């Protein structure tokens, strides 16, 4: 056997230092910095995954905490709305309607007064309605009740009163506007 055959045989049987060095990295030359080792590749991959996971976790928190956008154009905001004719809403009844993009409620009390409120429960944002059997505004979600004259929370979990609107009769029609 010649010397060159002997060197090849020993390199195959017992890997040499040169063989170990070539196995410990991939021949990827990223950004001209030389070959990337397994350790550096794994640290980069784990760091990237951690960064992605953190972004996926923090985005919903950010979305929840950022201020909600106001209506698109202040010019298109509803400031006044004709709901119905006065004789279409008998005493002791109420009617839900849309005040722009917000649900609202008009009440014609048994004593003849008109009261209007934004119909959004202050507990969880459910739509409220007028119950003439109780002469109260009622939220079906958790049984919250509001006074039909003032909108003040009187029973259940709602923490604040309803937002009032201004109701008036103009030429026999009920007109509701911002308070």
FENCOR-V407940 format. One record per run of one state. SS is the DSSP state (H for helix, E for strand, L for the rest). FROM is the first residue (numbers start at 1). LEN is the number of residues. If there is no record, write none. Layout:
SS:FROM:LEN
SS:FROM:LEN
This chain:
L:1:2
H:3:11
L:14:3
H:17:7
L:24:1
E:25:5
L:30:5
E:35:3
H:38:28
L:66:8
H:74:3
L:77:3
E:80:6
H:86:3
L:89:4
E:93:7
L:100:2
E:102:7
L:109:5
E:114:5
L:119:1
E:120:1
L:121:6
E:127:5
L:132:4
E:136:4
L:140:5
E:145:3
L:148:5
E:153:3
L:156:8
E:164:7
L:171:2
E:173:6
L:179:1
